[in-house]
Amino acid sequence: MTYKYIAENYGDHLYFIFRVFVGLLFLQHGLQKLFGAFGDRAPVELFSLMGLAGIIEFSAGLAITLGIFTRLIASVAALELVVAYFMAHAPNGLIPIMNGGELALLYVASFLVLVVYGAKKWSLERALLKKEIF
């Protein structure tokens, strides 16, 4: 099998897996901030900047996983991470691996892919509305 064959015959499947993985991984960040899940950190204050980030991460992760308004939600999430990168990471140096910002930038790249391609074939939005609105 060649890469072209895989892309032509399984591209939708692979993109679906990509979208769901990105959504579920981002959802975990929201669960961690809002509910203290997955570690020894206490939940953040809901009405704070970190609380807002947790709400965005939780709701965006869920929406992207389900494929609801994927382009719009991915745009908001990418913007959140660009702001987070420049507020929390960039002041610690220019190189992302050294300032701890590589994950934020990787999410930005992933969300840009989602903005360009949308939810595609298997999404709740397409199942309910028969098309992607955003």
Secondary structure, DSSP 8 states (H G I E B T S, - for coil): --HHHHHHHHHHHHHHHHHHHHHHHHHHHHHHHHH--SSS-----TTSHHHHHHHHHHHHHHHHHHTSSHHHHHHHHHHHHHHHIIIIIGGG-S-HHHHT-HHHHHHHHHHHHHHHH-S-SS-HHHHHHSS---
